[in-house]
Amino acid sequence: MHLRIRLANPAGNITLFVLDPVDPAARPALSAALMRRDPSVEQVAFVTAPKSGGAGRFEMMGGEFCGNACRAFGFLLARERFSGGVRTLAVEASGAASPVAVTADLDAGHSSAAMPLPRAVSPCFVGGLRGTLAEFEGISHLVLPHGYDEGLLRAGQALLAQTGAEAWGVLFLEGLSMIPVVTVRSTGTTVFEGSCGSGSVAAACALGLAAGEGEHRCALRQPRGTILAAVTVREGSLSAASIGGAVSFGKPDVLILPDGGV
């Protein structure tokens, strides 16, 4: 079995795109195996046929939503179609009810995505610490205003596991520095990510709602990259969100699998 693959680096959140069709039932086990083969890979995304008129579609290894993967995939699609300039495409992604608008600056190596808003944002107490729970369609995040703490991580993961989400992240936010720890239910994987796109939106939502009305922008420094996140608050509610940052790619490759899997 031969699979075409492409490694993407959106702000340090290393993502492996599988470009050939893979049965959805086989994706969790294959993803876990691919991540074991290459420890630098933080997540796996599977390219599939568009369903609602987008320029392309991908589905994450556990059916979750990933903003960084959206940025990377949109950039890849734009580079396949255009020689340069700034291009905007509609990208279909798992965990997103409608296509995501991705704007790729092909000359600068930068892409941004208009992100889905969380369906709910609420205060949440973990270990006596007041955090913010942001629940998106395909992933939930707990933003904790604290440095990394293993006890808080375990408590936060236990709480998030009860939300029923396909994936969840515990985000340790000190000022504008963030450490994202993301779990995917179906693969049983927990990763200290280089950066997290939807987590950046969750953190920006927490900061923006605390700041009040208007547009709020922040550069969130994460272990292996910085994500520019923006949210708009109107009449006490979130009305828009986006993320942006650098993106780069490895060379196209082909993975040769033995019959029966990895």
N, C-alpha and C positions, 0 to 999 in steps of 0.2 A: 504494500500500500504506500502510495506516494502522496504527501501533502505539501503544498506550497505554503511557506510561512514568511512572515516579515516582522522583525522586531522594531517596536516603536518606543521612543523615549520622550513622552510628554512631561517635561519638568521633573524628570527623575522617576516617574511612575511607570516602570518598565512593563510594557504590554506586548504580548506575542499575539499577532493576528494570524489565524489559520484561514487561508484564502480559498481552500477547497471545501466542498460540502461535507459535513459530519453530522450523523444522526444525533438529534438532541439528547437521546437517551444515553449516548456514548460520551457526551461532552464532559460531564463531571470527572469521570475516571481518567479520560485522556488529559484533561487539564491538570489534574493532580500529578500525573506521570510526567507531563511536559515541564511542570514547575520543579519536579525533582531532578530532571535531566539538566536544567539550567537554573541554578539558584538565584540568578539575577532577575529572573522573570517573576513579577509580582501578581500578574493576572493574565488570563487567556481570553481572547475574543474571537468569535467565529463569524466570518463573512457569509452572508446568505442573500437570497433574492429579496429585493424591496417588496413591501406589501401595500404601501400607500403612496406611491409616486415619488419617493425620495430618490436622491442621486445614488444612494447605496444603503445597505443595511448591515448591521452586525449585531450579534447577540453575545452577551457576556457568559462566562463559563457557568454561572449559577442563575442566569436569567435576571441578574441585578442590573441597575443602571450605573454607568460610569461616565462622568463628564470628561475626564482626561482622554478616555478612549474615543469619545465623540470628537474631541479636538484633533486627535491624531488621525482618525479615520477620515474626517472631513478634509484635512490637509492632504492626505494620501490621494483621495479622490480628485481633489483640485489639481494636484501635480500630474496626475495621469491625463487630465483633460486640457490643461493650459501650461504655457511655457513660463509664465511669470505673472506679476501683478497681484492685486488683492481680489480674491474671489469668494463669493458666498454661495454655499450649497446647503440643501436640506438633507440631513442625515437621519436615517431611521435607526433607533437603538432599542435594545431590550430595556424594559423598565420605564420607557417614555411613551406616554399615550399618543403623542404626535411627533412629527419630525422636528429635529433640533437644528436651528440655523447655525452653521459653522462658517466663520469668516477666516480664510487662510491668506496670510501675507507670504506668498511664495518666495519673495526675494529676501525677506527678513527672517524666515524660518520661525514664524510666530503664528499661532491660531487662537481664536476665541470662540466661545459658544454661548448662545443665549440659553440659559439653563432653566429647566422646569423648577417651579417654586415648590417648597414643601407643602404637603396637604395639611400639615398641622405643625405648630411650634408651641412648645409648652415648657414651663419650668419643671425641673426634675431634681430630686435630692438623692445623692449617692454618697454614702459614708459621711453624712453630715454636711457635704458640700453642695451648694446650689449650682446646678448646671442647666443646660438648655437641650431639650430633646427636639430634634427636627426630623420629621417623618416624611420621606419622599415616596413616590410611587414604587420604586424598586429597591430602596435602601433607607435605613434609618441611621441617624448619627446622634451621638451624645457629646455635646461640647462641654468640657470641664475646664474652668479657669484655674489651672493648676499645672505644675510640671509633672513629668511622667512619674507615675506611682503604681507599682504592681498591684497593690491592694485595691486601689480605685479602678484599675483596669479590670480585674476579676469581677468586682461588684457591678461595674458598668456593663460588661459583657453578659452577665446573668440577667440584668434588667432588659437589655436589648433583645436577648434571645426570646423573650416573652412577647415581643411585638408582632411576631409572625412574618417579619421581613425576610426577603431572600438573602439579604446581607446587611451587616451593620458595622458601624465604626465608632470607636471611642477616641475622641480627639482631645488631646491635652494642649490647651492654649494658654501661653504666657505672653502677654502683650500681643505682638504680631508674629510670634514664633509658635509653630504647631507641630505636634507629633501625632500622625494618624495611624491607628491600629485597626485594621479592617478584617472582618470575618465573613466568609461566604458559607452559608449553611450547607448547600448540596455537596460541596467538595471537602468540607471539614477543614478548610485552611484558614489560618490567621496570619496576617502579614503586617509587619511594620513598614508601611509604604513610604516610598521616596517622596511622594506627594499625593494628595487626594483631591480630585476636582469637586465632587459633590460634597465632600467634607469641607472644602473651602467655602462653598456656598452656605453650608450650615453655620460655619463660624462667622461668616459675614452677616448672616441673618441675625445671629445672636448679638453681634456688635451693633448692627444697624438698628434693630428694634430698641436697644438700650439707648442709642444716640438720639432717636426721634425722627421727625419728618425730614424728607429729602433723599438725595442720592449719596450713598456712602461707598467709598472705594478704599481698598486696603491691599497691601502687598504682603501675603502670608508666606513667611519663610519656613520651609519644611526641610526635612533631612537632606534631600538631594535636588531641590529646586524651589523656585518661588512662583506662586500662582497669584495673579492679579484678580481679585474678586470684587464684584460690585453688586449692591442691592439698592433698590429704591423703596422707601417707605412712604405711603400715602394714606393719610387719615388713620394712622396707627396700624396699617396692614401692609404686607409685602406686595409690591406690584410688579417687580421685575428683578431679574438676577442674571449675572453673566460671570464667566471666568475666562482668563487668557494667560498665555505663557509660551515659552519656547517649546519646539517640537523637532525631533530629528529621528532618522531611521537607519537601521542596519541594512545591509545588502539583502536582496531577495535570496531565499534559500529553499531547498527542498528537503523535507524530512522523510526518510525511508523507514517505514514501520514493518515489522514482521507480521505475518498473517495472525490475526487474533488480537492485535493491539500493540502497545508500546512495550 
